[in-house]
Amino acid sequence: MKIEDLFSVKDQVAVVTGAASGLGLAFTEALSENGATVVMMDRDTAALEAESARLLSLGWRVEGVPLDVTDRPGMDRAFDGVMARHGKIDTVFANAGIDPGPGYVAPDRSHRPPENALENYEDARWDKVIDINLNGVFTTLKAAARHMKVHQRGQIVITTSIAAIAVEGGIGMAYMAAKAGAAHLMRCAALELARYNIRVNAIAPGMFVTNIGGGWMRDPQAQAAMGRHVPLGRVAHPDELKGLALFLASQASSYATGAQFVIDGAQSIGTAD
Ligand SMILES: NC(=O)c1ccc[n+]([C@@H]2O[C@H](COP(=O)([O-])OP(=O)(O)OC[C@H]3O[C@@H](n4cnc5c(N)ncnc54)[C@H](O)[C@@H]3O)[C@@H](O)[C@H]2O)c1
């Protein structure tokens, strides 16, 4: 078999949540450029319209479906719609997520902002992050499993984070708890769905320049500062996840399930010189 056939996603039907920006947009591009039909789901309707129109103009097959992943009945309707229009769902990226701001240590590590201390951490902030970054993944997984079980095949990929692996004072505790929960949810689903030939894996990115957290990482000074914590010496571009996305969405990864794939320039394993 030729290597390009092994990684083929041609004629797949894929769903990507949080598809209008950043990593979800990169997953969408990787699949649609290579012949898949990608249903882009996002709550940002303006960005969804703009990005889906841009990809359509390139001749790629995409559809934009406005959806907030915290809307459980809306999620079921959206997935039912995909099935009604396309008759199958091969691959789902449960990717939508937010960053609620820093943890108990300020980003420059100069002090501890009192409002981020455990005893002051706002309940509403906790609830919002858990609702999107953990409950949203659960809801997406449920909808994916319901349809994939009918065809006894499929691939699900969850975007976690290196925050699921190591605790870091500069990141909000709700974000870390949600990502660690999503990683374990991935493992639970992988075990349960293995007998139906449905594979469930996670991508755990390090620092990628996207619009997350209001887009603070687009600032070159912030990039340089963050890059100093990474053994590879820099933050990453979302395109650098496209190869892994194709691997996990295709038969190239046919024996991979229940695994979390870390792409972080070695940030999570230690500090270099
Ligand atoms: N950028 C990084 O360095 C990084 C690192 C680790 C993990 N991640 C994870 O990657 C995923 C994507 O983030 P990104 O960096 O591409 O950010 P981004 O802000 O560029 O893109 C996120 C997209 O998700 C959408 N979204 C947010 N909440 C939603 C909701 N409730 N329903 C539907 N859509 C929603 C946004 O509108 C946006 O289009 C997130 O789960 C994030 O936690 C990012």
The ligand as a MOL file (V3000), in Angstrom:
LIG
                    3D

  0  0  0     0  0            999 V3000
M  V30 BEGIN CTAB
M  V30 COUNTS 44 48 0 0 0
M  V30 BEGIN ATOM
M  V30 1 N -3.5800 27.0490 21.5110 0
M  V30 2 C -2.9570 26.3070 22.3930 0
M  V30 3 O -1.7940 26.5510 22.7270 0
M  V30 4 C -3.6530 25.1030 23.0100 0
M  V30 5 C -2.8980 24.2710 23.8240 0
M  V30 6 C -3.5100 23.1540 24.3830 0
M  V30 7 C -4.8310 22.8910 24.1300 0
M  V30 8 N -5.5570 23.7370 23.3450 0 CHG=1
M  V30 9 C -6.9610 23.4110 23.1040 0
M  V30 10 O -7.2250 23.4680 21.7220 0
M  V30 11 C -8.6260 23.6730 21.5310 0
M  V30 12 C -8.8140 24.7600 20.4890 0
M  V30 13 O -8.3190 25.9830 20.9990 0
M  V30 14 P -7.5390 27.0330 20.0900 0
M  V30 15 O -6.2260 27.2540 20.7210 0
M  V30 16 O -7.6150 26.6340 18.6890 0 CHG=-1
M  V30 17 O -8.4000 28.3450 20.4120 0
M  V30 18 P -9.2320 29.3380 19.4470 0
M  V30 19 O -9.8550 30.3090 20.3930 0
M  V30 20 O -8.3600 29.8700 18.3690 0
M  V30 21 O -10.3420 28.4050 18.8080 0
M  V30 22 C -11.3590 27.8300 19.5940 0
M  V30 23 C -12.6460 27.8050 18.7970 0
M  V30 24 O -13.6210 27.1480 19.6200 0
M  V30 25 C -14.8120 27.9040 19.5630 0
M  V30 26 N -15.5770 27.6900 20.7950 0
M  V30 27 C -15.2780 28.0930 22.0510 0
M  V30 28 N -16.2460 27.7370 22.8850 0
M  V30 29 C -17.1800 27.1000 22.1660 0
M  V30 30 C -18.4220 26.5220 22.4670 0
M  V30 31 N -18.9310 26.5570 23.7040 0
M  V30 32 N -19.1150 25.9160 21.4730 0
M  V30 33 C -18.6480 25.9090 20.2060 0
M  V30 34 N -17.4850 26.4780 19.8570 0
M  V30 35 C -16.7580 27.0630 20.8190 0
M  V30 36 C -14.3760 29.3470 19.4210 0
M  V30 37 O -15.4220 30.1600 18.8760 0
M  V30 38 C -13.1890 29.2130 18.4880 0
M  V30 39 O -13.5720 29.2890 17.1280 0
M  V30 40 C -9.1980 24.0130 22.9080 0
M  V30 41 O -9.8260 22.8630 23.4440 0
M  V30 42 C -7.9620 24.3530 23.7130 0
M  V30 43 O -8.1290 24.1420 25.0890 0
M  V30 44 C -5.0000 24.8420 22.7710 0
M  V30 END ATOM
M  V30 BEGIN BOND
M  V30 1 1 1 2
M  V30 2 2 2 3
M  V30 3 1 2 4
M  V30 4 1 4 5
M  V30 5 2 4 44
M  V30 6 2 5 6
M  V30 7 1 6 7
M  V30 8 2 7 8
M  V30 9 1 8 9
M  V30 10 1 8 44
M  V30 11 1 9 10
M  V30 12 1 9 42
M  V30 13 1 10 11
M  V30 14 1 11 12
M  V30 15 1 11 40
M  V30 16 1 12 13
M  V30 17 1 13 14
M  V30 18 2 14 15
M  V30 19 1 14 16
M  V30 20 1 14 17
M  V30 21 1 17 18
M  V30 22 2 18 19
M  V30 23 1 18 20
M  V30 24 1 18 21
M  V30 25 1 21 22
M  V30 26 1 22 23
M  V30 27 1 23 24
M  V30 28 1 23 38
M  V30 29 1 24 25
M  V30 30 1 25 26
M  V30 31 1 25 36
M  V30 32 1 26 27
M  V30 33 1 26 35
M  V30 34 2 27 28
M  V30 35 1 28 29
M  V30 36 1 29 30
M  V30 37 2 29 35
M  V30 38 1 30 31
M  V30 39 2 30 32
M  V30 40 1 32 33
M  V30 41 2 33 34
M  V30 42 1 34 35
M  V30 43 1 36 37
M  V30 44 1 36 38
M  V30 45 1 38 39
M  V30 46 1 40 41
M  V30 47 1 40 42
M  V30 48 1 42 43
M  V30 END BOND
M  V30 END CTAB
M  END
